[in-house]
Amino acid sequence: MSDKELAINALTQMIKSNNEKAEKNRELKDWFHNLNLDLMQAVESLRKNA
């Protein structure tokens, strides 16, 4: 697996984990949502440059 693929997998796992944390902690739901938007942009950027 290339470094780019490893990074995409790691970012995807972080997004999944953040979604689970957001469901458990309503006060931080917006924060996790905004963080995930940034992480998804990073994933898309990595995929476009693949």
PDB file of N, CA, C and O in Angstrom:
ATOM      1  N   MET A   1       0.851  -1.177   0.000  1.00  0.00           N
ATOM      2  CA  MET A   1       0.000   0.000   0.000  1.00  0.00           C
ATOM      3  C   MET A   1       0.898   1.242   0.000  1.00  0.00           C
ATOM      4  O   MET A   1       1.865   1.323   0.757  1.00  0.00           O
ATOM      5  N   SER A   2       0.567   2.188  -0.846  1.00  0.00           N
ATOM      6  CA  SER A   2       1.379   3.404  -0.944  1.00  0.00           C
ATOM      7  C   SER A   2       1.119   4.327   0.249  1.00  0.00           C
ATOM      8  O   SER A   2       0.146   4.163   0.986  1.00  0.00           O
ATOM      9  N   ASP A   3       2.012   5.293   0.414  1.00  0.00           N
ATOM     10  CA  ASP A   3       1.841   6.268   1.491  1.00  0.00           C
ATOM     11  C   ASP A   3       0.529   7.028   1.341  1.00  0.00           C
ATOM     12  O   ASP A   3      -0.138   7.329   2.330  1.00  0.00           O
ATOM     13  N   LYS A   4       0.164   7.334   0.101  1.00  0.00           N
ATOM     14  CA  LYS A   4      -1.084   8.059  -0.158  1.00  0.00           C
ATOM     15  C   LYS A   4      -2.290   7.225   0.263  1.00  0.00           C
ATOM     16  O   LYS A   4      -3.224   7.737   0.881  1.00  0.00           O
ATOM     17  N   GLU A   5      -2.265   5.936  -0.076  1.00  0.00           N
ATOM     18  CA  GLU A   5      -3.369   5.041   0.306  1.00  0.00           C
ATOM     19  C   GLU A   5      -3.440   4.889   1.820  1.00  0.00           C
ATOM     20  O   GLU A   5      -4.530   4.849   2.390  1.00  0.00           O
ATOM     21  N   LEU A   6      -2.293   4.804   2.466  1.00  0.00           N
ATOM     22  CA  LEU A   6      -2.270   4.717   3.929  1.00  0.00           C
ATOM     23  C   LEU A   6      -2.853   5.986   4.550  1.00  0.00           C
ATOM     24  O   LEU A   6      -3.604   5.915   5.523  1.00  0.00           O
ATOM     25  N   ALA A   7      -2.512   7.136   3.992  1.00  0.00           N
ATOM     26  CA  ALA A   7      -3.039   8.402   4.505  1.00  0.00           C
ATOM     27  C   ALA A   7      -4.547   8.478   4.319  1.00  0.00           C
ATOM     28  O   ALA A   7      -5.262   8.908   5.225  1.00  0.00           O
ATOM     29  N   ILE A   8      -5.037   8.067   3.159  1.00  0.00           N
ATOM     30  CA  ILE A   8      -6.482   8.073   2.905  1.00  0.00           C
ATOM     31  C   ILE A   8      -7.191   7.154   3.891  1.00  0.00           C
ATOM     32  O   ILE A   8      -8.227   7.522   4.445  1.00  0.00           O
ATOM     33  N   ASN A   9      -6.644   5.965   4.115  1.00  0.00           N
ATOM     34  CA  ASN A   9      -7.254   5.033   5.073  1.00  0.00           C
ATOM     35  C   ASN A   9      -7.255   5.611   6.479  1.00  0.00           C
ATOM     36  O   ASN A   9      -8.250   5.496   7.194  1.00  0.00           O
ATOM     37  N   ALA A  10      -6.153   6.229   6.881  1.00  0.00           N
ATOM     38  CA  ALA A  10      -6.070   6.814   8.223  1.00  0.00           C
ATOM     39  C   ALA A  10      -7.077   7.944   8.386  1.00  0.00           C
ATOM     40  O   ALA A  10      -7.755   8.024   9.411  1.00  0.00           O
ATOM     41  N   LEU A  11      -7.182   8.814   7.393  1.00  0.00           N
ATOM     42  CA  LEU A  11      -8.136   9.920   7.469  1.00  0.00           C
ATOM     43  C   LEU A  11      -9.572   9.411   7.500  1.00  0.00           C
ATOM     44  O   LEU A  11     -10.409   9.950   8.224  1.00  0.00           O
ATOM     45  N   THR A  12      -9.855   8.388   6.725  1.00  0.00           N
ATOM     46  CA  THR A  12     -11.196   7.805   6.702  1.00  0.00           C
ATOM     47  C   THR A  12     -11.544   7.206   8.061  1.00  0.00           C
ATOM     48  O   THR A  12     -12.675   7.346   8.526  1.00  0.00           O
ATOM     49  N   GLN A  13     -10.594   6.547   8.697  1.00  0.00           N
ATOM     50  CA  GLN A  13     -10.822   5.987  10.030  1.00  0.00           C
ATOM     51  C   GLN A  13     -11.054   7.103  11.049  1.00  0.00           C
ATOM     52  O   GLN A  13     -11.891   6.969  11.943  1.00  0.00           O
ATOM     53  N   MET A  14     -10.312   8.202  10.913  1.00  0.00           N
ATOM     54  CA  MET A  14     -10.503   9.332  11.822  1.00  0.00           C
ATOM     55  C   MET A  14     -11.907   9.906  11.681  1.00  0.00           C
ATOM     56  O   MET A  14     -12.546  10.244  12.678  1.00  0.00           O
ATOM     57  N   ILE A  15     -12.387  10.017  10.451  1.00  0.00           N
ATOM     58  CA  ILE A  15     -13.737  10.536  10.210  1.00  0.00           C
ATOM     59  C   ILE A  15     -14.771   9.629  10.867  1.00  0.00           C
ATOM     60  O   ILE A  15     -15.699  10.112  11.517  1.00  0.00           O
ATOM     61  N   LYS A  16     -14.615   8.323  10.700  1.00  0.00           N
ATOM     62  CA  LYS A  16     -15.548   7.368  11.307  1.00  0.00           C
ATOM     63  C   LYS A  16     -15.524   7.490  12.830  1.00  0.00           C
ATOM     64  O   LYS A  16     -16.573   7.518  13.474  1.00  0.00           O
ATOM     65  N   SER A  17     -14.332   7.561  13.394  1.00  0.00           N
ATOM     66  CA  SER A  17     -14.193   7.687  14.844  1.00  0.00           C
ATOM     67  C   SER A  17     -14.819   8.990  15.341  1.00  0.00           C
ATOM     68  O   SER A  17     -15.495   9.004  16.369  1.00  0.00           O
ATOM     69  N   ASN A  18     -14.595  10.073  14.615  1.00  0.00           N
ATOM     70  CA  ASN A  18     -15.164  11.362  15.007  1.00  0.00           C
ATOM     71  C   ASN A  18     -16.683  11.335  14.971  1.00  0.00           C
ATOM     72  O   ASN A  18     -17.332  11.928  15.832  1.00  0.00           O
ATOM     73  N   ASN A  19     -17.259  10.652  13.984  1.00  0.00           N
ATOM     74  CA  ASN A  19     -18.718  10.534  13.917  1.00  0.00           C
ATOM     75  C   ASN A  19     -19.256   9.808  15.139  1.00  0.00           C
ATOM     76  O   ASN A  19     -20.285  10.193  15.695  1.00  0.00           O
ATOM     77  N   GLU A  20     -18.560   8.758  15.555  1.00  0.00           N
ATOM     78  CA  GLU A  20     -18.984   8.013  16.740  1.00  0.00           C
ATOM     79  C   GLU A  20     -18.871   8.878  17.992  1.00  0.00           C
ATOM     80  O   GLU A  20     -19.756   8.848  18.848  1.00  0.00           O
ATOM     81  N   LYS A  21     -17.799   9.640  18.103  1.00  0.00           N
ATOM     82  CA  LYS A  21     -17.617  10.525  19.259  1.00  0.00           C
ATOM     83  C   LYS A  21     -18.671  11.620  19.274  1.00  0.00           C
ATOM     84  O   LYS A  21     -19.171  11.985  20.338  1.00  0.00           O
ATOM     85  N   ALA A  22     -19.011  12.143  18.115  1.00  0.00           N
ATOM     86  CA  ALA A  22     -20.011  13.208  18.028  1.00  0.00           C
ATOM     87  C   ALA A  22     -21.369  12.715  18.502  1.00  0.00           C
ATOM     88  O   ALA A  22     -22.116  13.460  19.136  1.00  0.00           O
ATOM     89  N   GLU A  23     -21.692  11.462  18.198  1.00  0.00           N
ATOM     90  CA  GLU A  23     -22.970  10.902  18.639  1.00  0.00           C
ATOM     91  C   GLU A  23     -23.021  10.766  20.161  1.00  0.00           C
ATOM     92  O   GLU A  23     -24.087  10.880  20.766  1.00  0.00           O
ATOM     93  N   LYS A  24     -21.875  10.523  20.767  1.00  0.00           N
ATOM     94  CA  LYS A  24     -21.815  10.345  22.221  1.00  0.00           C
ATOM     95  C   LYS A  24     -21.746  11.676  22.960  1.00  0.00           C
ATOM     96  O   LYS A  24     -22.148  11.763  24.120  1.00  0.00           O
ATOM     97  N   ASN A  25     -21.246  12.703  22.302  1.00  0.00           N
ATOM     98  CA  ASN A  25     -21.040  13.984  22.966  1.00  0.00           C
ATOM     99  C   ASN A  25     -21.682  15.097  22.141  1.00  0.00           C
ATOM    100  O   ASN A  25     -21.045  15.682  21.265  1.00  0.00           O
ATOM    101  N   ARG A  26     -22.919  15.375  22.425  1.00  0.00           N
ATOM    102  CA  ARG A  26     -23.696  16.345  21.638  1.00  0.00           C
ATOM    103  C   ARG A  26     -23.083  17.746  21.661  1.00  0.00           C
ATOM    104  O   ARG A  26     -23.201  18.485  20.684  1.00  0.00           O
ATOM    105  N   GLU A  27     -22.424  18.122  22.774  1.00  0.00           N
ATOM    106  CA  GLU A  27     -21.853  19.462  22.868  1.00  0.00           C
ATOM    107  C   GLU A  27     -20.760  19.682  21.823  1.00  0.00           C
ATOM    108  O   GLU A  27     -20.536  20.808  21.378  1.00  0.00           O
ATOM    109  N   LEU A  28     -20.090  18.613  21.441  1.00  0.00           N
ATOM    110  CA  LEU A  28     -18.991  18.721  20.487  1.00  0.00           C
ATOM    111  C   LEU A  28     -19.388  18.300  19.072  1.00  0.00           C
ATOM    112  O   LEU A  28     -18.535  18.214  18.188  1.00  0.00           O
ATOM    113  N   LYS A  29     -20.669  18.038  18.857  1.00  0.00           N
ATOM    114  CA  LYS A  29     -21.107  17.532  17.553  1.00  0.00           C
ATOM    115  C   LYS A  29     -20.720  18.474  16.406  1.00  0.00           C
ATOM    116  O   LYS A  29     -20.208  18.015  15.385  1.00  0.00           O
ATOM    117  N   ASP A  30     -20.955  19.771  16.556  1.00  0.00           N
ATOM    118  CA  ASP A  30     -20.609  20.728  15.499  1.00  0.00           C
ATOM    119  C   ASP A  30     -19.106  20.771  15.265  1.00  0.00           C
ATOM    120  O   ASP A  30     -18.651  20.867  14.125  1.00  0.00           O
ATOM    121  N   TRP A  31     -18.336  20.699  16.349  1.00  0.00           N
ATOM    122  CA  TRP A  31     -16.876  20.727  16.225  1.00  0.00           C
ATOM    123  C   TRP A  31     -16.390  19.525  15.422  1.00  0.00           C
ATOM    124  O   TRP A  31     -15.579  19.669  14.507  1.00  0.00           O
ATOM    125  N   PHE A  32     -16.893  18.336  15.770  1.00  0.00           N
ATOM    126  CA  PHE A  32     -16.502  17.133  15.033  1.00  0.00           C
ATOM    127  C   PHE A  32     -16.968  17.203  13.579  1.00  0.00           C
ATOM    128  O   PHE A  32     -16.255  16.766  12.677  1.00  0.00           O
ATOM    129  N   HIS A  33     -18.148  17.745  13.354  1.00  0.00           N
ATOM    130  CA  HIS A  33     -18.664  17.875  11.986  1.00  0.00           C
ATOM    131  C   HIS A  33     -17.729  18.748  11.141  1.00  0.00           C
ATOM    132  O   HIS A  33     -17.387  18.391  10.014  1.00  0.00           O
ATOM    133  N   ASN A  34     -17.324  19.887  11.692  1.00  0.00           N
ATOM    134  CA  ASN A  34     -16.428  20.786  10.964  1.00  0.00           C
ATOM    135  C   ASN A  34     -15.059  20.151  10.744  1.00  0.00           C
ATOM    136  O   ASN A  34     -14.457  20.313   9.682  1.00  0.00           O
ATOM    137  N   LEU A  35     -14.575  19.435  11.741  1.00  0.00           N
ATOM    138  CA  LEU A  35     -13.304  18.728  11.595  1.00  0.00           C
ATOM    139  C   LEU A  35     -13.404  17.693  10.482  1.00  0.00           C
ATOM    140  O   LEU A  35     -12.498  17.576   9.658  1.00  0.00           O
ATOM    141  N   ASN A  36     -14.492  16.951  10.456  1.00  0.00           N
ATOM    142  CA  ASN A  36     -14.675  15.930   9.422  1.00  0.00           C
ATOM    143  C   ASN A  36     -14.764  16.542   8.025  1.00  0.00           C
ATOM    144  O   ASN A  36     -14.286  15.943   7.061  1.00  0.00           O
ATOM    145  N   LEU A  37     -15.359  17.708   7.904  1.00  0.00           N
ATOM    146  CA  LEU A  37     -15.391  18.374   6.599  1.00  0.00           C
ATOM    147  C   LEU A  37     -13.971  18.657   6.114  1.00  0.00           C
ATOM    148  O   LEU A  37     -13.657  18.448   4.942  1.00  0.00           O
ATOM    149  N   ASP A  38     -13.119  19.131   7.018  1.00  0.00           N
ATOM    150  CA  ASP A  38     -11.722  19.385   6.656  1.00  0.00           C
ATOM    151  C   ASP A  38     -11.003  18.092   6.294  1.00  0.00           C
ATOM    152  O   ASP A  38     -10.231  18.058   5.336  1.00  0.00           O
ATOM    153  N   LEU A  39     -11.252  17.026   7.057  1.00  0.00           N
ATOM    154  CA  LEU A  39     -10.610  15.744   6.775  1.00  0.00           C
ATOM    155  C   LEU A  39     -11.071  15.186   5.433  1.00  0.00           C
ATOM    156  O   LEU A  39     -10.272  14.614   4.692  1.00  0.00           O
ATOM    157  N   MET A  40     -12.351  15.349   5.117  1.00  0.00           N
ATOM    158  CA  MET A  40     -12.863  14.865   3.834  1.00  0.00           C
ATOM    159  C   MET A  40     -12.240  15.634   2.669  1.00  0.00           C
ATOM    160  O   MET A  40     -11.991  15.062   1.607  1.00  0.00           O
ATOM    161  N   GLN A  41     -11.987  16.933   2.868  1.00  0.00           N
ATOM    162  CA  GLN A  41     -11.310  17.709   1.830  1.00  0.00           C
ATOM    163  C   GLN A  41      -9.893  17.184   1.624  1.00  0.00           C
ATOM    164  O   GLN A  41      -9.414  17.122   0.491  1.00  0.00           O
ATOM    165  N   ALA A  42      -9.220  16.807   2.706  1.00  0.00           N
ATOM    166  CA  ALA A  42      -7.871  16.248   2.597  1.00  0.00           C
ATOM    167  C   ALA A  42      -7.898  14.931   1.834  1.00  0.00           C
ATOM    168  O   ALA A  42      -7.034  14.680   0.993  1.00  0.00           O
ATOM    169  N   VAL A  43      -8.888  14.086   2.125  1.00  0.00           N
ATOM    170  CA  VAL A  43      -9.019  12.808   1.422  1.00  0.00           C
ATOM    171  C   VAL A  43      -9.237  13.056  -0.070  1.00  0.00           C
ATOM    172  O   VAL A  43      -8.589  12.422  -0.903  1.00  0.00           O
ATOM    173  N   GLU A  44     -10.138  13.964  -0.411  1.00  0.00           N
ATOM    174  CA  GLU A  44     -10.413  14.261  -1.820  1.00  0.00           C
ATOM    175  C   GLU A  44      -9.174  14.809  -2.519  1.00  0.00           C
ATOM    176  O   GLU A  44      -8.900  14.463  -3.668  1.00  0.00           O
ATOM    177  N   SER A  45      -8.439  15.651  -1.834  1.00  0.00           N
ATOM    178  CA  SER A  45      -7.213  16.202  -2.411  1.00  0.00           C
ATOM    179  C   SER A  45      -6.201  15.097  -2.692  1.00  0.00           C
ATOM    180  O   SER A  45      -5.565  15.089  -3.746  1.00  0.00           O
ATOM    181  N   LEU A  46      -6.049  14.168  -1.755  1.00  0.00           N
ATOM    182  CA  LEU A  46      -5.130  13.047  -1.955  1.00  0.00           C
ATOM    183  C   LEU A  46      -5.582  12.174  -3.116  1.00  0.00           C
ATOM    184  O   LEU A  46      -4.758  11.722  -3.911  1.00  0.00           O
ATOM    185  N   ARG A  47      -6.871  11.936  -3.218  1.00  0.00           N
ATOM    186  CA  ARG A  47      -7.391  11.096  -4.306  1.00  0.00           C
ATOM    187  C   ARG A  47      -7.186  11.755  -5.669  1.00  0.00           C
ATOM    188  O   ARG A  47      -6.860  11.075  -6.642  1.00  0.00           O
ATOM    189  N   LYS A  48      -7.372  13.059  -5.745  1.00  0.00           N
ATOM    190  CA  LYS A  48      -7.205  13.770  -7.019  1.00  0.00           C
ATOM    191  C   LYS A  48      -5.750  13.757  -7.474  1.00  0.00           C
ATOM    192  O   LYS A  48      -5.471  13.746  -8.673  1.00  0.00           O
ATOM    193  N   ASN A  49      -4.835  13.756  -6.526  1.00  0.00           N
ATOM    194  CA  ASN A  49      -3.412  13.776  -6.855  1.00  0.00           C
ATOM    195  C   ASN A  49      -2.829  12.382  -6.997  1.00  0.00           C
ATOM    196  O   ASN A  49      -1.617  12.227  -7.143  1.00  0.00           O
ATOM    197  N   ALA A  50      -3.688  11.360  -6.956  1.00  0.00           N
ATOM    198  CA  ALA A  50      -3.209   9.973  -7.041  1.00  0.00           C
ATOM    199  C   ALA A  50      -2.743   9.625  -8.438  1.00  0.00           C
ATOM    200  O   ALA A  50      -2.311   8.499  -8.682  1.00  0.00           O
TER     201      ALA A  50
END
